[in-house]
Amino acid sequence: MRHGNKINHLGKKTGHRKAMLTNMACSLIEHKRITTTIAKAKTLRVFVEPILTKAKTDSTHSRRVVFSYLQSKEAVTELFREVAPKIANREGGYTRIIRTGYRLGDNAEMCMIELVDFNELYNNASKKTTRRSRRGGKKAEEVTATAVEATEVVEETPVVEAVAEETPVAEVVEETPAVEETPAAESTEDAPSTEEEKTEE
């Protein structure tokens, strides 16, 4: 029976469990997400989040404390150089656990644990969502009133332009027949003269 044991021992001795959590924390920092079982992910979250909080203050002491947990210079460098600036404004909750189903062999419940600030899909989706109220208050009436005024202004402007365009068209129509009649008259006058010349010859 468990009876108040707060630590999930994960069926391992202390040394094995600490080594496993250290390796998983290094992998999480380097790759930003790893796939594991739910039990291990929950234990890893408890292990790694205080380390991430410590990494937000970049000092020699905090680097030494973090190294005592991770035991990897590459992971410590990655943590202070890449991860810490991104999580600087976050107060906590640096990791997210997403359940992915059950493992084929032993039917263990699997999940993906990831650093929240490095998932672009979830972050963009949360920024795009907007809240809409169900009831249309004064704001909705003001929006519709401004939309109606805008459409009225848009409708009036083309009417004025159409009137301005009609006047030149009417003048062109009146001038065009006069221009066309003159050449026609000249061509009829020229035609008999050429025929008379031919008959005289």
C-alpha positions as CSV (number, residue, x, y, z in Angstrom):
1,M,0.0,0.0,0.0
2,R,1.0,3.5,-0.8
3,H,-0.2,5.3,2.4
4,G,1.0,8.9,1.7
5,N,4.2,8.2,-0.2
6,K,4.4,11.3,-2.3
7,I,7.2,10.0,-4.5
8,N,6.3,7.7,-7.3
9,H,9.2,5.2,-7.2
10,L,8.4,4.0,-10.8
11,G,9.5,0.4,-9.7
12,K,13.1,1.5,-9.6
13,K,15.8,1.9,-6.9
14,T,16.8,5.4,-6.0
15,G,20.0,5.6,-8.1
16,H,18.4,4.1,-11.2
17,R,15.4,6.5,-10.8
18,K,17.6,9.6,-10.4
19,A,19.8,8.7,-13.4
20,M,16.7,8.1,-15.5
21,L,15.1,11.5,-14.6
22,T,18.4,13.2,-15.3
23,N,18.7,11.6,-18.8
24,M,15.0,12.4,-19.5
25,A,15.5,16.1,-18.4
26,C,18.5,16.4,-20.6
27,S,16.6,15.0,-23.6
28,L,13.7,17.3,-22.9
29,I,15.9,20.4,-22.8
30,E,17.8,19.4,-26.0
31,H,14.9,18.1,-28.1
32,K,12.1,20.3,-26.5
33,R,9.7,17.3,-26.5
34,I,9.9,13.6,-25.7
35,T,7.5,10.7,-25.7
36,T,7.2,8.6,-22.5
37,T,4.6,7.1,-20.2
38,I,2.2,9.2,-18.2
39,A,3.7,8.1,-14.8
40,K,7.3,9.0,-15.9
41,A,6.1,12.3,-17.5
42,K,4.4,13.4,-14.3
43,T,7.5,12.6,-12.3
44,L,9.7,14.3,-14.8
45,R,7.6,17.5,-14.6
46,V,8.2,17.6,-10.8
47,F,11.9,17.1,-11.4
48,V,12.5,19.5,-14.3
49,E,10.4,22.6,-13.5
50,P,12.4,23.7,-10.5
51,I,15.5,23.4,-12.7
52,L,13.9,25.6,-15.3
53,T,13.0,28.2,-12.7
54,K,16.6,28.2,-11.4
55,A,17.9,28.7,-15.0
56,K,16.0,32.1,-15.3
57,T,18.8,33.8,-13.3
58,D,22.0,33.4,-15.2
59,S,24.8,33.3,-12.6
60,T,27.7,31.0,-11.7
61,H,25.9,29.7,-8.7
62,S,22.6,28.8,-10.6
63,R,24.7,27.2,-13.4
64,R,26.5,25.0,-10.8
65,V,23.2,24.0,-9.1
66,V,21.6,23.1,-12.4
67,F,24.7,21.1,-13.4
68,S,24.5,19.1,-10.2
69,Y,21.0,17.9,-11.4
70,L,21.7,17.5,-15.1
71,Q,25.3,16.3,-15.1
72,S,25.7,17.4,-18.8
73,K,27.5,20.5,-19.9
74,E,25.8,20.5,-23.3
75,A,22.3,20.4,-21.6
76,V,23.3,23.2,-19.2
77,T,24.6,25.4,-22.1
78,E,21.4,24.8,-24.1
79,L,19.2,25.5,-21.1
80,F,20.8,28.9,-20.3
81,R,21.4,30.0,-23.9
82,E,18.2,28.9,-25.7
83,V,15.5,27.9,-23.2
84,A,15.9,30.4,-20.4
85,P,15.3,33.6,-22.5
86,K,12.1,32.1,-23.9
87,I,10.7,31.2,-20.5
88,A,11.9,34.4,-18.7
89,N,8.4,36.0,-18.6
90,R,6.5,32.8,-17.5
91,E,5.9,32.3,-13.8
92,G,5.6,28.5,-13.9
93,G,4.1,25.7,-15.8
94,Y,6.9,25.4,-18.3
95,T,5.9,21.9,-19.5
96,R,2.8,20.4,-21.1
97,I,1.7,16.7,-21.1
98,I,-0.4,15.6,-24.1
99,R,-1.8,12.1,-24.0
100,T,-1.1,10.0,-27.2
101,G,-2.9,6.7,-26.5
102,Y,-1.7,3.3,-25.4
103,R,1.5,1.4,-26.1
104,L,1.1,-1.7,-28.2
105,G,3.1,-4.1,-26.1
106,D,2.0,-3.6,-22.5
107,N,-0.9,-1.2,-23.0
108,A,0.8,1.5,-21.0
109,E,-0.7,5.0,-21.3
110,M,1.7,7.1,-23.4
111,C,2.1,10.8,-23.7
112,M,4.3,13.5,-25.1
113,I,5.8,16.0,-22.6
114,E,7.1,19.3,-24.2
115,L,8.2,22.7,-23.3
116,V,5.3,25.1,-23.7
117,D,7.1,28.0,-25.3
118,F,8.6,25.9,-28.1
119,N,5.3,24.6,-29.5
120,E,4.4,27.1,-32.3
121,L,1.1,25.4,-33.2
122,Y,-0.5,25.8,-29.8
123,N,0.9,29.3,-29.2
124,N,-0.5,30.7,-32.6
125,A,-3.9,29.1,-32.0
126,S,-4.2,30.7,-28.6
127,K,-3.3,34.1,-30.0
128,K,-5.9,34.0,-32.8
129,T,-8.9,33.1,-30.7
130,T,-11.2,36.0,-29.9
131,R,-14.2,36.2,-27.5
132,R,-17.6,37.2,-28.9
133,S,-20.5,38.1,-26.7
134,R,-23.8,36.4,-27.3
135,R,-25.9,39.5,-26.8
136,G,-25.6,42.5,-29.0
137,G,-25.1,45.5,-26.7
138,K,-24.3,49.1,-27.5
139,K,-21.1,48.2,-29.2
140,A,-23.0,46.1,-31.8
141,E,-25.4,49.0,-32.5
142,E,-22.5,51.4,-32.9
143,V,-20.8,49.1,-35.3
144,T,-23.9,48.6,-37.4
145,A,-24.6,52.4,-37.5
146,T,-21.0,53.1,-38.7
147,A,-21.3,50.4,-41.3
148,V,-24.6,51.9,-42.6
149,E,-23.0,55.4,-42.8
150,A,-20.0,54.0,-44.6
151,T,-22.3,52.3,-47.2
152,E,-24.3,55.5,-47.7
153,V,-21.1,57.5,-48.3
154,V,-19.8,54.9,-50.7
155,E,-23.1,54.9,-52.7
156,E,-23.2,58.7,-53.1
157,T,-19.7,59.0,-54.5
158,P,-20.2,56.9,-57.7
159,V,-23.5,58.8,-58.5
160,V,-21.7,62.1,-58.7
161,E,-19.0,60.6,-60.9
162,A,-21.6,59.1,-63.2
163,V,-23.3,62.5,-63.7
164,A,-19.9,64.0,-64.4
165,E,-19.2,61.3,-66.9
166,E,-22.6,61.6,-68.7
167,T,-22.1,65.2,-69.8
168,P,-19.0,64.7,-71.9
169,V,-20.5,61.6,-73.5
170,A,-23.6,63.6,-74.7
171,E,-21.3,66.3,-76.2
172,V,-19.3,63.6,-78.1
173,V,-22.5,62.0,-79.4
174,E,-23.7,65.4,-80.7
175,E,-20.4,66.3,-82.3
176,T,-19.8,62.9,-84.0
177,P,-22.6,63.1,-86.6
178,A,-21.5,66.5,-87.7
179,V,-18.0,65.2,-88.3
180,E,-19.3,62.2,-90.1
181,E,-21.7,64.1,-92.4
182,T,-19.0,66.4,-93.8
183,P,-16.9,63.7,-95.3
184,A,-19.9,62.0,-96.7
185,A,-21.0,65.1,-98.5
186,E,-17.6,65.6,-99.9
187,S,-17.4,62.1,-101.2
188,T,-20.8,62.4,-103.0
189,E,-19.7,65.7,-104.6
190,D,-16.4,64.1,-105.7
191,A,-18.1,61.1,-107.2
192,P,-20.2,62.9,-110.0
193,S,-17.2,65.0,-111.0
194,T,-15.1,61.9,-111.7
195,E,-18.0,60.4,-113.6
196,E,-18.5,63.6,-115.7
197,E,-14.8,63.6,-116.5
198,K,-15.1,60.0,-117.7
199,T,-18.1,60.8,-119.9
200,E,-16.4,63.8,-121.4
201,E,-13.4,61.8,-122.4
